[in-house]
Amino acid sequence: MRKGILAGTVCVLALAVIIVWELEAIKGEKQESTRRLENDTIIVEVSGNAAEGKKDYIKWVDFSVSYEALCKAYEWDVDTYESNCHVDWVELLAYAAAQTGGKFDKKALKCIDKAAGQISDGETTMEELSKDMQYYPYYKEAYTAVLGGMVGEYREECEDENGKKEYRSHYGLKAYFPLARGFDYSHYDDFGTGRSYGYQRRHLGHDMMGLVGTPIMAVESGTVEALGWNQYGGWRIGIRSFDKKRYYYYAHLRQNYPYAENLKEGSVVTAGDVIGYMGHTGYSIKENVNNIEVTHLHWGLELIFDESQKESNNEIWIDVYALTRFLAKHTQPAVKVEGTKEWVRSTKIIDPTVEEYMQTLNKEGF
């Protein structure tokens, strides 16, 4: 009798296990799937399925593009801009990454030169070169999200031989270094290092050490989304690019006078504008406190492929050390406004993306 009950119980348990396995298998088909490169870089995660109407979007980016690769791809882009075979720098970087698994070593640099040479000579196109590359579309989308607003046409204020000011058209780097030209600073790659205030966490930005009051410049044109106190970042500014893909975070600004005059949430800023001043505020629930030991600017870049990522546990912050070095190619001087604590940019530019955004606001009645 007891043996019969025991045997029956075992059968029931076995059946239950089989049912659970089946349910998990069905559930697994609908859960997140992940594709990976050879170096285990997460490419894309797909939530749900098309029938459920759920969106697919990039959920992780390991931006490992080197300074040398940025410079080389950029030079090809600028040098071929007015030719019949213009080479796009983002596409070049994406192609190299797809070839090397995201590693930007000497092989990647040779790959950039070879592909750019073939395209500029009219021998082939990027579409042809990349048509059978599985991961090229991912890298192109990811790198466009990082670099998409940084190179293009703009007009810069200049003086002619008679001292008359006029605007002249340029093509090239229109994003700016985050500190005003001529102010001393030091930095190193500190992305991912440990932080302990509040809780154990990784450092998701880039620190640039300098002097209190150093003018902070907008890297890219956009709108101010955040302005005020944060217990970790102190006085901070958050600026969103017009295409919504990039969120620039500037933190630890100066005590008592952190921001440029008239800056507020909703303000439109142009790349190279003075937006605030370096300090060492933060690490305090109480506002306007200097609890950061070393004066520095913390600047970070968050990528946003879906609005649900903006403030979540799945935020994508990238290492901008190499990008910071690259942006040093384009610095903006600042001049002191007499009798005030204010500094302003010395040379104005007209960014077409600002004009387009303002036209959109006018059409919408804002």
C-alpha angles and dihedrals in degrees: 000000000000090000090053093051091047092050091049091050091051091051092050091049092048091050090049091052091050091050091050091050090051092049092049090049091053091044090048091060089060098040127089115298123198132208118202137192123230089269091054095250109157109240108181139337121214116208118204119329139286093261090061090053094237120153125240117218141155112277102179136033126183100197101197099154109143127230090245092053092048091052095046096047091045093052091052090050095050095041093053098038098108095035127098090250106050114185115216112219096211091052090049092053092046091050092050091048092050089051096049103031092253096307113133103202131131089291090059092050091052089048091054092050094047095048094043092049092052093047095045090050090054093243094124144344133242088249090060095043094050102035095105097036111113097202102035094094090054094050092045092053093043096047092043087056090054101040105019098110099038105081127045147086123322140152122241129200112246138170122234124216090277094053093253114144121230138157119252126194120245138177121207142059108004096167115092140222108261095239128061116258117268099025116121119243142156131205145164135186104284100154112137097016117139126272124188109182108117093352140349109283145144123263104250101188145041125270122214114189119214146120129314110264098027105151114251115215130207107252093205136010115263147110128296108247100169133030128162143046127341119176091226101038099030111208103006144168129214118198124186123207116239092249088054092232098110132051114191116204122197116184146176093041124177123298116250095001108041103145141054113259116277094010111142141151108294094028116140113227130191122222109270096027118136105249103167149331134268119255142136106255123143145066091095138096087214114082126246096020125145103219097140109099100209123047108239148133116248109202125178138178122216121192119216121195094161127022090236088070095059098089107009144099088272101061116149113222117172135206106259100181095107090041091052090054090049093050089056084081088073116044128163122217118225129207128207118248104231115249095011141079089243129115124190134191114270098214124045125214134191111224113198091214090061091050091049092049093049091049089053091052091050091051090050091051099249 
